[in-house]
Amino acid sequence: MTKEPQVAPETQEVLEKYDKDSATRKFDRKSVVWIVTIVSILYSLFHVYMVFNPMPALQQRAVHVAVGLALVYMLYPVFKKQDRRKLPVYDWLLAALSLATAGYIIIEYQAIVVERGGIPNTLDIIMAILTVLLILEAARRVTGIILPILALVFLLYPFISHLDFMPNMMMTRPFDLGDIFGQLYLKTEGLYSTAIGASVNFIFLFILFGAFLQKSGMGQFFNDLAMALAGANKGGPAKVAVVSSGFMGSINGAAVANVVSTGAFTIPLMKKVGYNKNFAGAVEASASVGGQILPPIMGASAFIMAETTGINYGTIALAALIPAVLYYFAVIMQVHYRAGKRNLQGIPRADLPKVKAVMLERGHLLIPIVGLIVMLYMNFPIPRAAIYTLLLTVVIATLRKTTRMSVKEVFEALAVGAQQALSVMIACAVVGIIIGVVSLTSFGAVMTSAIASLGGGSLFLTLFFTMIASMVLGMGLPSIPAYIITATMAAPALAEFGIPILLAHMFVFYFGIFANVTPPVALAAFAGAGVSGGNPMTTGFQALKLSIAGFLIPFLFIYEPALLLVDTEGLMTNAREYPLAGFMDVAIVVATTLIGLLALSAALEGFFKTHINVVFRAILIITALLLIVPETYTDIIGVGVAILILAMNYVKWKRTEQVA
């Protein structure tokens, strides 16, 4: 029994097509492999060491970026079709230049901070321009062209923002090279901003933790447990995909990679029991993307939100819990109704693992996750909690031969974790360019003003345009940089309506995430289609339908904050602490939302025990939307109509069964 499912060559091709950070070199010279592996291991150990012996923020972040850049230039070819077996001389040179960018800051640190007070000299500017160019090229290789182009557009802005052709609201004073590149390179409001701070202090450590979990066999455990729990149910393989991908997505935060790795196992099973290929790919995509809103880890996004907002991690994770459960409820109900409509059966129980056997074999791997949750709620420093959990994983894994990690596997996990973190590191560095420009020019205020103007004083319209802005900014980006950008650019618009910061950031976070299943740039859905053999756009629209709750729930918790388990009455927009909502407030909003999602799922699939006609489907959709409106009478009407129609369908089914 293997700890990690083996990736088939055709699956790897799909992964590299839709997840660019998977298209790395495979060296034919062992000496080069050893160099890259050793640098990767040292990169991981550096982050562990920094938890207990931190450097000044600017130096620490510069090293994090520089060594990461060096690894990118060693691992990623200039072009996708380039020979990946060799490491060209120019990439050795670029790797060395990358290391020099941090070396310069370490050597000149005292002069930069004390003597020059952050005011750049000529050499500072040269090094800053070099660093920006290295980051943009590395980002192009790892994430594709979208993020570098977005950064270049922002970088152009301070050069032209004082010119006469600019709109009045976007005009600024003139900025010279020193202003722009000094902001980006010598301060912690540019390349080395809070985005990179979060990457070095939180994201890297949790990606490393995920690598250790994967080495110990956690992915296999989630698959086996989901199979044991749901595999025999009607349409079982699709429910297995939802459960296992949700859990893995929460831990690794890599939606596309999760679609391909988990989907290689679940999608063929879904097709085997009768789900069509487009729907099978869409199920995997919607489940994998949703993992990033699922506590406790939320793909490390919970920690980024805590860092960005100053709100306690426990508050964020608790607030995210009910919306995430409701999202998965809606996905599973659509999967269930599709199975009922097409009479799709599950897998015979004789072919499935037993829950008891799975728990005895690998259940101990849950202990580190439970330990992490306990430490976080006891207010352990998050980086230390991550390290202690990582060590606990190694110790706990020794309890069974099938999960025990050898010394070689520990070093492999250190290397793999470092390499998996590169895509997020480089994306956060590019986002730092955007943050630096926004800080220098106050462009964020322009964006906020534009969204507020479009909203015309209407909360709903402002929410709608914020949703559109968040989805556009999030298209084609990894979830964490997508959240950081939307939090910087779009979330402040909601403060104009007195929306507390927790709700505002949750709102933009959701739409930045679900851009991954929103055509025309639905990368997670396209990856699902690649595995299933389906049509990418058809799979994208199927995934959009399955994920519909993810687009409705954010509006609901803005109007009904009790859904986040918080009481926002009388709170300031910048509140950092939130009292718990009353039990009855939570119970009512959860109950009405459940009924609304049940009705919506049945309407979208046209099935509840038996087929639902077109008229009743339309009424159920309107009913579900009524339950979002924060009024008692709309809730009563919505619940009443939904229960009536579903009850009528149940009676219709019962009569059919009796006749049969």
C-alpha positions in Angstrom: 0.0 0.0 0.0 1.5 3.3 -1.1 1.3 6.5 0.9 0.8 8.7 -2.1 -1.2 7.9 -5.2 1.0 7.6 -8.3 0.3 10.3 -10.9 -0.2 8.8 -14.4 1.7 10.5 -17.3 -1.6 11.8 -18.9 -2.7 13.2 -15.6 0.6 15.0 -15.2 0.2 16.5 -18.6 -3.2 17.9 -17.6 -1.7 19.3 -14.3 1.1 21.0 -16.2 -1.4 22.5 -18.7 -3.7 24.1 -16.2 -1.4 24.5 -13.2 1.7 26.1 -14.6 3.7 25.8 -11.4 3.8 22.0 -12.0 5.7 22.2 -15.2 9.2 22.0 -13.6 12.5 20.7 -15.0 13.4 17.0 -14.6 17.2 17.1 -14.7 19.3 14.3 -16.2 22.4 15.2 -14.2 22.5 14.0 -10.6 24.8 16.8 -9.5 22.2 19.4 -10.6 19.4 17.4 -8.8 21.5 17.4 -5.6 22.1 21.1 -5.8 18.5 22.0 -6.3 17.4 19.5 -3.6 19.9 20.9 -1.1 18.9 24.5 -1.7 15.3 23.5 -1.3 15.9 21.7 2.0 18.0 24.7 3.3 15.2 27.0 2.2 12.7 25.0 4.3 15.1 24.9 7.3 15.6 28.6 7.0 11.9 29.2 7.6 11.9 26.8 10.5 14.9 28.6 12.1 13.3 32.0 11.5 10.3 31.0 13.7 12.6 30.9 16.7 15.3 33.3 15.6 13.8 36.0 13.4 15.8 38.5 11.4 14.6 42.1 10.8 11.5 42.0 8.6 13.1 43.6 5.5 16.1 41.2 5.6 14.0 38.1 6.3 11.5 38.9 3.5 14.3 39.7 1.1 16.0 36.3 1.8 12.6 34.6 1.4 12.1 36.1 -2.0 15.7 35.8 -3.2 16.2 32.1 -2.5 12.7 31.4 -3.8 13.6 33.3 -7.1 16.9 31.3 -7.4 14.9 28.0 -7.1 12.4 29.3 -9.7 15.1 30.0 -12.2 16.6 26.5 -11.5 13.3 24.7 -11.7 11.3 26.5 -14.4 12.3 26.7 -18.0 11.9 29.9 -20.0 9.4 28.3 -22.3 7.1 25.4 -21.7 8.5 23.3 -24.6 12.1 23.9 -23.8 14.2 20.9 -22.9 13.7 20.3 -19.2 16.6 17.9 -18.7 19.2 20.6 -18.6 19.8 23.8 -16.7 21.1 26.5 -19.1 24.0 28.8 -18.1 21.8 31.9 -18.2 19.4 30.4 -15.6 22.4 29.8 -13.3 23.3 33.4 -13.8 19.7 34.6 -13.0 19.7 32.4 -9.9 22.9 34.0 -8.7 21.5 37.5 -9.4 18.4 36.6 -7.4 20.6 35.7 -4.4 22.4 39.0 -4.9 19.2 41.0 -4.4 19.0 39.8 -0.8 22.7 39.9 -0.2 22.7 43.6 -1.0 20.0 44.3 1.5 21.7 42.3 4.2 25.1 44.0 3.6 23.6 47.5 3.2 20.9 47.2 5.8 22.3 49.6 8.3 23.0 52.2 5.6 19.6 51.8 4.1 17.7 52.1 7.4 19.9 54.4 9.5 22.2 56.4 7.3 19.9 57.0 4.2 16.6 56.6 6.0 15.1 54.6 3.1 16.0 57.3 0.6 17.6 55.4 -2.3 20.9 56.1 -4.0 21.8 55.1 -7.5 22.9 51.6 -6.6 19.7 51.1 -4.6 17.6 52.0 -7.6 19.6 49.7 -9.9 19.2 46.8 -7.5 15.5 47.6 -7.1 14.9 47.6 -10.9 16.9 44.3 -11.2 14.7 42.7 -8.4 11.5 43.8 -10.1 12.6 42.4 -13.4 13.6 39.1 -11.8 10.3 38.8 -10.0 8.2 39.6 -13.1 10.1 37.0 -15.3 9.9 34.4 -12.5 6.1 35.1 -12.2 5.7 34.7 -15.9 7.4 31.3 -15.8 5.5 30.0 -12.8 2.0 31.6 -12.9 1.6 32.6 -16.6 1.4 36.1 -18.1 -1.8 37.5 -16.4 -0.2 38.4 -13.0 3.0 40.1 -14.5 0.8 42.1 -16.9 -1.4 43.3 -14.1 1.7 44.3 -12.1 3.2 46.1 -15.1 -0.1 48.1 -15.6 0.1 49.2 -11.9 3.8 49.9 -12.2 3.2 52.2 -15.2 0.6 54.2 -13.3 3.0 56.4 -11.1 5.1 57.2 -14.2 2.0 58.7 -16.0 -0.3 59.6 -13.2 0.7 63.3 -13.3 0.1 63.7 -17.1 -2.7 65.9 -18.4 -4.6 63.1 -20.2 -5.3 61.3 -16.9 -8.8 61.7 -15.4 -8.9 64.2 -12.5 -9.6 61.6 -9.8 -6.5 59.6 -10.9 -4.1 62.4 -11.1 -1.2 62.6 -8.6 2.0 64.5 -8.1 5.0 63.5 -10.3 7.1 60.5 -9.0 10.7 59.9 -10.0 12.6 56.6 -10.1 13.8 57.0 -6.5 10.2 57.5 -5.3 8.9 54.4 -7.1 11.7 51.9 -6.7 12.7 53.1 -3.3 9.1 52.3 -2.2 9.2 48.9 -3.8 12.7 47.7 -2.7 13.7 49.5 0.5 10.5 49.5 2.5 8.0 46.9 3.7 5.2 48.5 1.7 6.4 47.2 -1.6 7.9 44.0 -2.8 8.5 43.0 0.8 5.0 44.0 2.0 2.6 42.2 4.3 1.9 39.8 1.4 5.5 38.5 1.5 5.4 38.8 5.3 2.4 36.4 5.3 4.2 34.1 2.9 7.4 33.8 5.0 5.6 33.6 8.4 2.5 31.5 7.6 2.0 30.3 4.1 5.4 28.6 3.6 5.1 26.8 6.9 1.6 25.4 6.2 2.5 24.3 2.7 5.5 22.5 4.3 3.1 21.0 6.8 0.9 19.8 3.9 3.9 18.2 2.2 4.6 16.2 5.4 1.0 15.2 5.6 1.0 14.1 2.0 4.2 12.1 2.6 2.6 10.3 5.6 -0.4 9.3 3.4 -3.0 11.8 4.4 -4.4 12.1 0.9 -4.9 8.3 0.7 -6.6 8.4 4.1 -9.1 11.1 3.0 -9.9 9.1 -0.1 -10.3 5.9 1.8 -12.4 7.5 4.5 -14.7 9.3 2.0 -15.1 6.0 0.1 -16.0 4.1 3.3 -18.5 6.8 4.4 -20.2 7.8 1.1 -19.1 5.4 -1.6 -22.1 3.0 -1.3 -24.7 5.8 -1.4 -26.6 6.8 -4.5 -24.1 8.5 -6.7 -21.5 7.6 -4.2 -18.3 8.4 -6.1 -19.4 12.1 -6.6 -20.0 12.4 -2.9 -16.6 10.9 -2.3 -15.1 13.5 -4.5 -16.8 16.3 -2.6 -15.7 15.1 0.8 -12.1 14.1 0.0 -11.4 17.1 -2.2 -12.9 19.5 0.4 -10.6 18.2 3.1 -7.5 18.1 1.0 -8.3 21.6 -0.5 -8.5 23.0 3.0 -5.0 21.8 3.8 -3.1 22.4 0.6 -5.0 25.4 -0.8 -4.0 24.5 -4.4 -7.4 24.1 -6.2 -6.0 23.1 -9.6 -3.5 20.6 -8.3 -6.1 19.2 -6.0 -8.6 18.8 -8.9 -6.0 16.8 -10.9 -4.5 14.7 -8.0 -7.8 13.8 -6.4 -9.7 13.8 -9.6 -7.4 11.2 -11.2 -9.0 8.8 -8.7 -12.6 10.1 -8.3 -13.5 11.2 -11.8 -13.1 7.8 -13.5 -15.3 6.4 -10.6 -18.0 9.0 -11.2 -18.0 8.2 -15.0 -18.2 4.5 -14.2 -21.4 4.8 -12.3 -23.0 7.0 -14.9 -22.2 10.7 -14.4 -21.3 12.4 -17.6 -17.8 13.6 -18.1 -18.6 17.3 -17.9 -20.5 16.9 -14.6 -17.8 14.7 -13.2 -15.1 17.3 -13.9 -17.3 20.0 -12.5 -17.9 18.1 -9.2 -14.2 17.8 -8.6 -13.6 21.5 -9.5 -16.3 22.9 -7.2 -15.2 20.6 -4.3 -11.6 21.5 -4.6 -12.2 25.2 -4.9 -14.5 25.1 -1.9 -11.7 23.6 0.3 -10.2 27.1 0.5 -13.2 28.4 2.5 -13.2 25.4 4.8 -11.6 25.7 8.3 -9.4 25.1 10.1 -6.6 25.9 7.5 -8.6 27.3 4.5 -5.5 26.8 2.3 -3.6 29.1 4.7 -5.9 32.0 3.7 -7.3 32.2 7.3 -3.8 33.2 8.5 -3.4 35.8 5.7 -6.7 37.3 6.6 -5.7 37.4 10.3 -2.4 39.2 9.3 -4.2 41.6 7.0 -7.1 42.6 9.2 -5.6 42.2 12.7 -8.5 39.9 13.7 -7.7 36.8 15.8 -7.4 33.6 13.7 -9.9 31.8 15.9 -12.6 34.4 15.1 -11.9 34.1 11.4 -12.0 30.3 11.4 -15.1 30.1 13.5 -16.8 32.7 11.3 -16.0 30.7 8.2 -17.3 27.4 9.5 -21.1 27.6 8.9 -20.8 29.2 5.4 -18.4 26.5 4.4 -20.6 23.7 5.6 -23.6 25.3 3.8 -21.6 25.5 0.6 -20.8 21.8 0.7 -24.3 20.9 1.7 -25.5 22.6 -1.5 -22.9 20.8 -3.7 -23.8 17.4 -2.2 -27.5 18.0 -2.7 -27.0 18.8 -6.4 -24.9 15.7 -6.7 -27.5 13.6 -4.9 -30.4 15.0 -7.0 -28.5 14.3 -10.2 -28.0 10.7 -9.1 -31.7 10.4 -8.2 -32.8 11.9 -11.5 -30.6 9.5 -13.5 -30.9 6.5 -11.1 -27.1 6.4 -10.6 -26.1 3.9 -7.9 -23.1 3.8 -5.6 -20.2 1.3 -5.4 -21.1 -2.1 -4.0 -20.2 -2.2 -0.3 -18.1 -5.4 -0.8 -15.7 -3.3 -3.0 -15.4 -0.5 -0.4 -13.0 -0.2 2.6 -14.6 -0.3 6.1 -14.6 2.8 8.2 -13.2 1.0 11.2 -10.3 -0.5 9.1 -9.5 2.9 7.6 -9.5 4.6 11.0 -7.3 1.8 12.5 -4.9 2.0 9.6 -4.5 5.8 9.2 -6.9 7.5 11.6 -4.0 8.6 13.8 -3.0 11.1 11.0 -5.9 13.2 12.2 -4.1 13.8 15.6 -1.7 16.5 14.2 -4.7 18.4 12.7 -6.6 18.2 16.0 -3.4 19.3 17.8 -3.1 22.3 15.4 -6.7 23.4 16.1 -6.1 23.1 19.9 -2.9 25.1 19.7 -4.4 27.9 17.6 -7.4 28.2 19.9 -5.0 28.3 22.9 -3.5 31.4 21.1 -0.1 29.8 20.4 1.8 31.9 17.9 0.7 30.7 14.5 4.2 30.0 13.1 5.2 28.0 16.2 1.9 26.1 16.1 2.7 25.1 12.5 6.2 23.9 13.4 5.0 21.9 16.4 2.3 20.4 14.3 4.8 19.4 11.6 7.0 17.7 14.2 3.9 16.0 15.7 3.1 14.7 12.2 6.5 13.0 11.9 6.1 11.4 15.4 2.5 10.3 15.0 3.2 8.9 11.5 5.6 6.4 13.2 2.7 4.6 14.9 1.9 2.6 11.7 4.3 1.0 9.2 2.1 2.3 6.3 2.5 5.9 7.4 5.9 5.9 9.0 8.3 8.3 7.3 12.0 7.4 6.8 14.8 9.9 7.1 14.9 10.1 3.3 11.1 10.9 3.2 11.5 13.6 5.8 14.2 15.3 3.6 12.0 14.8 0.5 9.1 16.5 2.3 11.4 19.4 3.2 12.4 19.7 -0.5 8.9 19.2 -1.9 7.4 21.7 0.5 9.9 24.4 -0.5 9.2 23.8 -4.2 5.4 23.8 -3.7 5.6 27.1 -1.9 7.3 28.9 -4.8 4.2 29.7 -6.8 2.6 31.4 -3.8 5.9 33.2 -2.9 6.3 34.6 -6.4 2.6 35.6 -6.6 2.9 37.4 -3.3 6.0 39.2 -4.5 4.2 40.4 -7.6 1.3 41.5 -5.5 3.8 43.5 -3.5 4.4 45.6 -6.6 0.7 46.4 -6.7 0.6 47.1 -3.0 3.6 49.3 -3.3 2.0 51.4 -6.1 -1.3 51.6 -4.2 0.6 52.8 -1.1 2.6 55.4 -3.0 -0.2 56.8 -5.1 -3.4 56.1 -3.1 -4.8 54.3 -6.1 -6.8 52.1 -3.7 -8.9 55.2 -2.7 -9.6 55.7 -6.4 -10.8 52.2 -6.7 -13.0 52.5 -3.6 -14.4 55.7 -4.9 -15.2 54.2 -8.3 -17.0 51.2 -6.8 -19.0 53.5 -4.4 -19.9 55.8 -7.4 -21.1 52.8 -9.4 -23.2 51.7 -6.5 -24.9 55.0 -6.3 -25.6 54.8 -2.6 -27.2 51.4 -2.8 -25.6 48.7 -0.6 -26.8 45.9 -2.9 -25.3 47.5 -6.0 -22.1 48.3 -4.2 -21.9 44.6 -3.2 -22.7 43.6 -6.7 -19.9 45.7 -8.3 -17.5 44.7 -5.5 -18.3 41.1 -6.4 -17.5 41.8 -10.1 -14.3 43.6 -9.3 -13.2 40.7 -7.0 -13.9 38.1 -9.6 -12.1 40.0 -12.3 -9.1 40.6 -10.1 -9.2 36.9 -9.0 -9.4 35.4 -12.5 -6.4 33.2 -13.3 -4.7 33.9 -10.0 -3.8 31.6 -7.1 -6.3 32.1 -4.2 -4.0 33.8 -1.8 -2.7 36.6 -4.1 -6.3 36.9 -5.4 -7.5 37.6 -1.8 -4.7 40.0 -1.1 -5.4 42.0 -4.2 -9.2 42.1 -3.6 -8.7 43.0 0.0 -6.5 45.9 -1.0 -8.6 47.1 -3.9 -12.2 46.2 -3.3 -12.9 45.6 0.4 -12.5 49.2 1.5 -15.6 50.2 -0.7 -17.8 48.3 1.8 -16.6 50.4 4.7 -18.6 53.3 3.2 -21.8 51.4 4.3 -20.5 50.6 7.8 -19.7 47.0 6.9 -17.2 45.7 9.5 -13.9 44.6 8.2 -14.4 40.9 9.0 -17.5 40.7 6.8 -16.0 42.9 4.0 -12.9 40.7 3.8 -14.9 37.5 3.9 -17.0 38.9 1.0 -14.2 39.6 -1.3 -12.3 36.5 -0.3 -15.2 34.3 -1.5 -15.4 35.9 -4.9 -11.7 35.9 -5.4 -11.8 32.2 -4.7 -14.8 31.3 -6.9 -13.3 33.1 -9.9 -11.6 29.7 -10.3 -14.9 28.2 -11.5 -16.2 31.2 -13.3 -15.9 31.1 -17.1 -14.2 32.3 -19.2 -11.2 31.8 -17.0 -12.3 28.8 -14.8 -8.9 27.2 -14.3 -10.1 24.6 -11.8 -13.0 23.6 -14.0 -10.7 23.4 -17.1 -8.4 21.1 -15.2 -11.4 18.9 -14.3 -12.3 18.8 -17.9 -8.8 17.8 -18.8 -8.9 14.8 -16.5 -12.5 13.8 -17.4 -12.1 14.3 -21.1 -15.0 16.8 -21.1 -15.5 20.1 -22.8 -13.7 22.9 -20.8 -16.4 25.6 -21.1 -19.3 23.1 -20.5 -17.5 21.8 -17.5 -16.9 25.4 -16.4 -20.6 26.3 -16.5 -21.5 23.0 -14.7 -19.0 23.9 -12.0 -20.5 27.4 -11.8 -23.9 25.9 -11.2 -22.6 23.4 -8.6 -20.9 26.3 -6.8 -23.9 28.6 -6.9 -24.1 28.7 -3.1 -20.6 30.2 -3.0 -22.0 33.2 -4.9 -25.1 33.6 -2.7 -23.8 33.0 0.8 -21.5 36.1 0.9 -24.5 38.4 0.2 -26.4 36.5 2.9 -23.8 37.0 5.6 -23.5 40.7 4.8 -27.2 41.1 5.5 -27.3 38.4 8.2 -24.0 38.5 10.1 -25.3 35.8 12.4 -24.4 33.3 9.6 -20.7 34.1 10.6 -21.6 33.5 14.3 -20.9 37.2 15.1 -23.1 40.1 16.3 -22.0 43.3 14.5 -24.6 45.5 16.2 -22.9 48.8 17.1 -19.5 47.8 15.9 -17.1 50.1 14.1 -16.0 49.2 10.5 -12.5 48.5 11.7 -13.5 46.4 14.7 -11.0 43.6 15.6 -13.2 41.8 18.2 -16.6 40.4 17.5 -19.1 39.1 20.1 -20.9 35.8 19.4 -24.4 36.1 17.9 -27.3 34.8 19.9 -28.3 31.1 19.5 -31.7 31.8 18.1 -30.4 34.4 15.6 -27.9 31.8 14.3 -30.5 29.0 14.4 -33.1 30.9 12.3 -30.6 32.1 9.7 -29.1 28.7 9.3 -32.5 27.0 9.1 -33.8 29.4 6.4 -30.6 29.1 4.5 -30.6 25.3 4.5 -34.2 25.3 3.2 -33.3 27.9 0.6 -30.3 25.9 -0.6 -32.3 22.7 -0.6 -34.9 24.3 -2.8 -32.3 25.9 -5.0 -30.5 22.6 -5.5 -33.7 20.7 -6.3 -34.7 23.5 -8.8 -31.3 23.5 -10.5 -31.4 19.7 -11.0 -35.2 19.6 -11.5 -35.5 16.7 -9.1 -36.8 16.0 -5.6 -37.7 12.4 -5.1 -39.1 12.6 -8.6 -38.9 15.1 -11.5 -40.0 18.7 -10.9 -41.8 20.6 -13.7 -40.5 23.8 -15.2 -43.0 26.1 -13.4 -42.2 24.7 -10.0 -38.5 24.9 -10.7 -38.8 28.6 -11.5 -40.9 29.2 -8.3 -38.3 27.3 -6.2 -35.5 29.5 -7.6 -37.4 32.7 -6.7 -38.2 31.2 -3.3 -34.5 30.5 -2.6 -33.6 34.1 -3.5 -36.4 35.4 -1.2 -34.7 33.7 1.7 -31.6 35.8 1.1 -33.6 39.0 1.6 -33.1 40.0 5.3 -36.8 40.4 6.1 -39.0 38.2 8.3 -41.9 38.2 5.9 -39.8 37.1 2.9 -38.3 34.3 5.1 -41.8 33.1 6.0 -43.0 33.2 2.4 -39.9 31.5 1.1 -39.9 28.7 3.7 -43.6 28.2 3.2 -43.6 28.0 -0.6 -40.4 25.8 -0.6 -41.8 23.3 1.8 -45.2 23.2 0.0 -43.6 22.5 -3.4 -41.2 19.9 -2.1 -44.0 18.2 -0.1 -46.1 18.1 -3.3 -43.3 16.5 -5.1 -42.8 14.0 -2.3 -46.6 13.0 -2.4 -46.3 12.7 -6.2 -43.3 10.3 -5.8 -45.1 8.3 -3.1 -48.1 7.8 -5.3 -45.9 6.7 -8.2 -44.1 4.2 -5.9 -47.5 2.8 -4.7 -48.7 2.3 -8.3 -45.4 0.7 -9.2 
